[in-house]
Amino acid sequence: MRIPLARYGTGTLLTGTALLAAAAAAGLWLFPPLAVVAAILWLWMLWFFRDPERNARCGPEDLLSPADGTVRDVEEVDAPGFLDGRAVRIGVFMSVFNVHVNRSPADAGVGWISYHPGAFHDARDRRACRNEHNLIGLQLAGGRRILVNQIAGRIARRIVCEPQVGAQLARGQRLGMIKFGSRVELYLPLADAYRVAVRPGDRVKAGLTVLASRPTEPLDDPAAPSTETT
């Protein structure tokens, strides 16, 4: 079975393969169990950098998860940078066993990128808000905006963001990855009336799971006069 690998991990894979091959060779001569451990670590590294193809079936107003993992929180917060006012933040925690390639939630243009160096707390810790992170502002049709936040963790210390400002992304297109476990957040302006489709504890997949959507028809106004006849 062929495992598709993320191109963002090529350098890490080559370096890791060389080091583990050396450890395995030494183990065969000096301590055979070391060779077994090296082989297991190499297989796990290949599994970590897997990058399966994804083809989502969703509506035009649906926003897909930017990351694989577990929804940790859905909260109303002050919107950062690219957005104005209040926003709904959906936080997804990625363990070391999840696919770590990040994907665009929607067809969008990259309108803003802001990288912030910082600490490396566990991504589940409240102090993770001070971690190294990368904000990606996306411009959707109709002038609407959303924001993706890639956050490094205690183990994850390498954020990869491929697109530049001005790039056009398709829904589900790869936009980068965070190596070795961390957190990704999606911010949705309250003013845009998105309906969140997940809750804490739900498992999601990048480019497949719908996190939120907007109604395609205007919401009914309860104060509007009825047009029904009796």
VOPAGU-2260 file (C-alpha; in pm, 1 decimal, decimal comma):
REM VOPAGU-2260
SITE   aa  ch    i         X         Y         Z
SITE  MET   A    0       0,0       0,0       0,0
SITE  ARG   A    1     138,2     338,7    -104,1
SITE  ILE   A    2     115,3     616,7     157,3
SITE  PRO   A    3      97,5     965,8      -0,9
SITE  LEU   A    4     339,7    1190,7     186,9
SITE  ALA   A    5     319,7    1564,4     251,8
SITE  ARG   A    6     575,7    1759,8      51,3
SITE  TYR   A    7     616,6    1990,9     351,6
SITE  GLY   A    8     788,8    1707,3     536,7
SITE  THR   A    9    1049,0    1612,9     274,6
SITE  GLY   A   10    1345,3    1766,6     457,9
SITE  THR   A   11    1242,3    1621,8     793,7
SITE  LEU   A   12    1187,3    1279,1     639,7
SITE  LEU   A   13    1528,2    1274,4     470,8
SITE  THR   A   14    1708,6    1385,8     786,9
SITE  GLY   A   15    1511,3    1147,0    1005,9
SITE  THR   A   16    1567,4     856,2     768,0
SITE  ALA   A   17    1943,4     913,4     766,2
SITE  LEU   A   18    1964,6     933,2    1146,3
SITE  LEU   A   19    1741,2     632,3    1205,3
SITE  ALA   A   20    1926,3     427,4     942,9
SITE  ALA   A   21    2252,5     502,1    1123,1
SITE  ALA   A   22    2095,3     405,1    1455,7
SITE  ALA   A   23    1960,2      82,0    1307,9
SITE  ALA   A   24    2296,8      -8,7    1157,5
SITE  ALA   A   25    2471,0      53,6    1488,6
SITE  GLY   A   26    2204,1    -145,7    1667,5
SITE  LEU   A   27    2253,5    -449,0    1446,2
SITE  TRP   A   28    2616,2    -465,8    1559,5
SITE  LEU   A   29    2593,4    -344,6    1918,6
SITE  PHE   A   30    2236,8    -375,7    2049,9
SITE  PRO   A   31    1978,4    -540,2    1818,4
SITE  PRO   A   32    1670,2    -398,4    2000,7
SITE  LEU   A   33    1789,5     -50,8    1899,8
SITE  ALA   A   34    1746,3    -146,9    1533,7
SITE  VAL   A   35    1387,5    -252,4    1603,6
SITE  VAL   A   36    1312,0      77,6    1779,7
SITE  ALA   A   37    1466,5     272,8    1491,1
SITE  ALA   A   38    1251,7      84,0    1239,6
SITE  ILE   A   39     934,6     152,5    1439,8
SITE  LEU   A   40    1018,9     523,0    1466,7
SITE  TRP   A   41    1082,1     541,5    1092,7
SITE  LEU   A   42     745,5     382,8    1013,9
SITE  TRP   A   43     573,1     620,9    1256,1
SITE  MET   A   44     745,1     917,7    1090,1
SITE  LEU   A   45     613,8     806,7     750,8
SITE  TRP   A   46     266,6     772,4     901,2
SITE  PHE   A   47     285,9    1117,9    1059,8
SITE  PHE   A   48     363,9    1288,1     728,4
SITE  ARG   A   49      87,7    1108,7     538,2
SITE  ASP   A   50    -121,9    1332,9     314,4
SITE  PRO   A   51    -432,6    1153,2     184,9
SITE  GLU   A   52    -634,1    1298,0    -101,1
SITE  ARG   A   53    -958,9    1459,1      10,1
SITE  ASN   A   54   -1265,5    1544,0    -199,9
SITE  ALA   A   55   -1542,3    1711,2      -3,8
SITE  ARG   A   56   -1909,4    1718,3     -93,3
SITE  CYS   A   57   -2063,9    2025,7      61,9
SITE  GLY   A   58   -2277,3    2330,9      -3,8
SITE  PRO   A   59   -2146,6    2664,5    -136,1
SITE  GLU   A   60   -2185,4    2832,1     204,4
SITE  ASP   A   61   -2023,5    2551,8     406,4
SITE  LEU   A   62   -1687,5    2604,2     576,3
SITE  LEU   A   63   -1468,6    2295,1     607,3
SITE  SER   A   64   -1233,3    2211,7     889,4
SITE  PRO   A   65    -879,1    2341,2     829,9
SITE  ALA   A   66    -730,9    2055,7    1035,8
SITE  ASP   A   67    -771,9    1693,8    1142,4
SITE  GLY   A   68    -827,7    1642,3    1512,9
SITE  THR   A   69   -1075,8    1694,4    1795,1
SITE  VAL   A   70   -1284,5    2006,1    1855,0
SITE  ARG   A   71   -1167,2    2144,0    2189,6
SITE  ASP   A   72   -1379,4    2456,7    2219,4
SITE  VAL   A   73   -1641,7    2670,3    2046,4
SITE  GLU   A   74   -1639,6    3017,6    2199,5
SITE  GLU   A   75   -1736,9    3377,2    2130,5
SITE  VAL   A   76   -1424,8    3595,7    2148,0
SITE  ASP   A   77   -1283,3    3928,1    2033,5
SITE  ALA   A   78   -1178,3    3889,0    1671,7
SITE  PRO   A   79    -804,4    3922,1    1602,6
SITE  GLY   A   80    -642,4    4144,6    1341,1
SITE  PHE   A   81    -802,9    4079,2    1006,3
SITE  LEU   A   82   -1158,7    4065,7    1145,9
SITE  ASP   A   83   -1365,5    4329,6    1324,0
SITE  GLY   A   84   -1578,9    4299,0    1636,1
SITE  ARG   A   85   -1673,3    3966,8    1790,8
SITE  ALA   A   86   -1625,5    3624,7    1636,7
SITE  VAL   A   87   -1694,1    3258,7    1700,3
SITE  ARG   A   88   -1370,8    3066,9    1749,9
SITE  ILE   A   89   -1363,2    2693,7    1677,1
SITE  GLY   A   90   -1047,7    2531,3    1815,7
SITE  VAL   A   91    -923,2    2195,7    1681,4
SITE  PHE   A   92    -651,0    2004,9    1867,4
SITE  MET   A   93    -423,8    1784,4    1655,6
SITE  SER   A   94    -252,3    1495,6    1831,4
SITE  VAL   A   95      65,3    1337,5    1697,6
SITE  PHE   A   96    -153,5    1064,7    1545,1
SITE  ASN   A   97    -360,1    1297,4    1324,6
SITE  VAL   A   98    -287,7    1404,7     967,8
SITE  HIS   A   99    -114,2    1741,2    1008,1
SITE  VAL   A  100    -167,6    1898,9     666,8
SITE  ASN   A  101    -388,4    2210,0     694,1
SITE  ARG   A  102    -645,1    2298,2     428,2
SITE  SER   A  103    -846,6    2600,6     322,4
SITE  PRO   A  104   -1201,1    2603,8     465,7
SITE  ALA   A  105   -1346,1    2770,1     153,4
SITE  ASP   A  106   -1280,1    2915,5    -188,8
SITE  ALA   A  107   -1097,7    3229,9     -84,9
SITE  GLY   A  108    -823,7    3478,9    -149,7
SITE  VAL   A  109    -541,0    3522,9     100,0
SITE  GLY   A  110    -581,0    3880,2     220,0
SITE  TRP   A  111    -351,6    3889,8     522,8
SITE  ILE   A  112     -80,4    3681,1     691,4
SITE  SER   A  113      69,9    3767,0    1029,3
SITE  TYR   A  114     335,1    3545,9    1192,4
SITE  HIS   A  115     403,1    3580,5    1566,8
SITE  PRO   A  116     697,8    3410,3    1742,6
SITE  GLY   A  117     626,2    3296,4    2095,6
SITE  ALA   A  118     636,4    3019,6    2354,0
SITE  PHE   A  119     576,0    2646,2    2307,2
SITE  HIS   A  120     319,0    2547,4    2570,5
SITE  ASP   A  121     104,8    2237,8    2529,9
SITE  ALA   A  122    -167,5    2320,9    2275,2
SITE  ARG   A  123    -432,7    2214,4    2530,9
SITE  ASP   A  124    -298,6    2457,7    2792,4
SITE  ARG   A  125    -468,4    2796,1    2841,4
SITE  ARG   A  126    -123,8    2954,8    2803,3
SITE  ALA   A  127    -116,4    2830,3    2442,8
SITE  CYS   A  128    -254,9    3172,1    2342,0
SITE  ARG   A  129     103,8    3296,3    2390,7
SITE  ASN   A  130     251,8    3028,2    2164,9
SITE  GLU   A  131     415,3    3082,1    1829,3
SITE  HIS   A  132     131,7    3120,3    1579,0
SITE  ASN   A  133      48,2    3222,8    1225,1
SITE  LEU   A  134    -272,8    3407,6    1134,5
SITE  ILE   A  135    -411,9    3367,4     780,8
SITE  GLY   A  136    -689,2    3606,3     679,3
SITE  LEU   A  137    -912,7    3473,7     401,2
SITE  GLN   A  138   -1138,6    3685,6     181,3
SITE  LEU   A  139   -1455,4    3506,1      67,5
SITE  ALA   A  140   -1712,9    3591,6    -196,5
SITE  GLY   A  141   -1932,8    3887,7    -114,6
SITE  GLY   A  142   -1661,3    4057,4      88,8
SITE  ARG   A  143   -1695,9    3823,1     385,3
SITE  ARG   A  144   -1386,3    3733,5     585,3
SITE  ILE   A  145   -1272,5    3443,2     801,1
SITE  LEU   A  146    -943,2    3371,4     973,0
SITE  VAL   A  147    -733,7    3057,6    1029,0
SITE  ASN   A  148    -480,2    3048,4    1313,4
SITE  GLN   A  149    -199,9    2788,5    1308,7
SITE  ILE   A  150     -60,2    2744,9    1661,3
SITE  ALA   A  151     260,4    2564,2    1756,0
SITE  GLY   A  152     264,7    2336,7    2061,2
SITE  ARG   A  153     509,0    2182,5    2305,8
SITE  ILE   A  154     629,2    1930,4    2047,5
SITE  ALA   A  155     519,1    2112,1    1732,2
SITE  ARG   A  156     778,0    2380,1    1663,9
SITE  ARG   A  157     755,6    2425,4    1291,8
SITE  ILE   A  158     466,0    2607,6    1127,8
SITE  VAL   A  159     447,8    2583,9     748,6
SITE  CYS   A  160     229,5    2829,1     553,8
SITE  GLU   A  161     261,6    2788,9     177,5
SITE  PRO   A  162      40,1    3060,5      19,6
SITE  GLN   A  163     133,8    3427,1       8,9
SITE  VAL   A  164     -92,5    3731,2      28,6
SITE  GLY   A  165    -283,3    3756,8    -298,1
SITE  ALA   A  166    -298,9    3381,4    -360,4
SITE  GLN   A  167    -631,1    3220,5    -450,3
SITE  LEU   A  168    -724,3    2900,7    -266,8
SITE  ALA   A  169    -985,0    2641,3    -356,2
SITE  ARG   A  170   -1200,8    2483,0     -88,5
SITE  GLY   A  171   -1000,0    2200,3      69,0
SITE  GLN   A  172    -671,6    2305,5     -94,3
SITE  ARG   A  173    -356,3    2243,3     108,1
SITE  LEU   A  174    -221,9    2559,8     270,7
SITE  GLY   A  175      48,6    2422,9     501,4
SITE  MET   A  176     102,2    2211,1     810,0
SITE  ILE   A  177     222,0    2216,7    1170,4
SITE  LYS   A  178     479,0    1949,8    1245,3
SITE  PHE   A  179     430,5    1714,1    1540,4
SITE  GLY   A  180     101,8    1804,9    1706,0
SITE  SER   A  181     -66,4    2135,6    1793,4
SITE  ARG   A  182    -383,2    2340,1    1737,7
SITE  VAL   A  183    -565,0    2520,2    1456,9
SITE  GLU   A  184    -841,6    2775,0    1509,8
SITE  LEU   A  185   -1110,0    2904,0    1274,2
SITE  TYR   A  186   -1259,7    3249,0    1345,8
SITE  LEU   A  187   -1601,4    3341,9    1205,1
SITE  PRO   A  188   -1743,8    3695,4    1245,2
SITE  LEU   A  189   -2067,2    3697,0    1446,6
SITE  ALA   A  190   -2212,4    3948,4    1203,6
SITE  ASP   A  191   -2208,4    3688,2     925,9
SITE  ALA   A  192   -2450,1    3461,0    1115,9
SITE  TYR   A  193   -2270,5    3131,0    1061,1
SITE  ARG   A  194   -2435,3    2824,2    1207,9
SITE  VAL   A  195   -2174,9    2611,6    1386,1
SITE  ALA   A  196   -2216,6    2243,4    1300,2
SITE  VAL   A  197   -1978,9    2090,2    1558,8
SITE  ARG   A  198   -1932,6    2087,6    1934,1
SITE  PRO   A  199   -1644,6    2008,3    2172,6
SITE  GLY   A  200   -1542,2    1644,9    2152,0
SITE  ASP   A  201   -1632,1    1600,2    1785,5
SITE  ARG   A  202   -1363,5    1451,4    1562,4
SITE  VAL   A  203   -1307,7    1636,2    1237,8
SITE  LYS   A  204   -1103,9    1599,9     919,4
SITE  ALA   A  205    -945,0    1877,3     716,1
SITE  GLY   A  206   -1117,5    1938,6     385,2
SITE  LEU   A  207   -1403,2    1700,1     469,4
SITE  THR   A  208   -1589,9    1793,9     788,0
SITE  VAL   A  209   -1823,7    2094,6     776,2
SITE  LEU   A  210   -1755,6    2317,2    1078,9
SITE  ALA   A  211   -2009,4    2588,8    1000,9
SITE  SER   A  212   -2239,3    2716,5     730,3
SITE  ARG   A  213   -2458,4    3008,6     635,3
SITE  PRO   A  214   -2819,4    2974,7     518,0
SITE  THR   A  215   -2849,8    3006,3     141,6
SITE  GLU   A  216   -3187,3    3176,4     182,3
SITE  PRO   A  217   -3256,8    3483,7     399,9
SITE  LEU   A  218   -3370,0    3396,8     751,1
SITE  ASP   A  219   -3742,2    3441,0     810,8
SITE  ASP   A  220   -3831,0    3763,3     988,3
SITE  PRO   A  221   -4076,7    3675,5    1267,5
SITE  ALA   A  222   -4207,5    4033,6    1258,1
SITE  ALA   A  223   -4289,4    4020,6     888,0
SITE  PRO   A  224   -4658,7    3988,9     795,7
SITE  SER   A  225   -4775,4    3644,9     691,0
SITE  THR   A  226   -4862,7    3586,7     327,2
SITE  GLU   A  227   -5059,0    3268,4     397,4
SITE  THR   A  228   -5429,3    3261,3     324,6
SITE  THR   A  229   -5690,4    3061,0     506,1
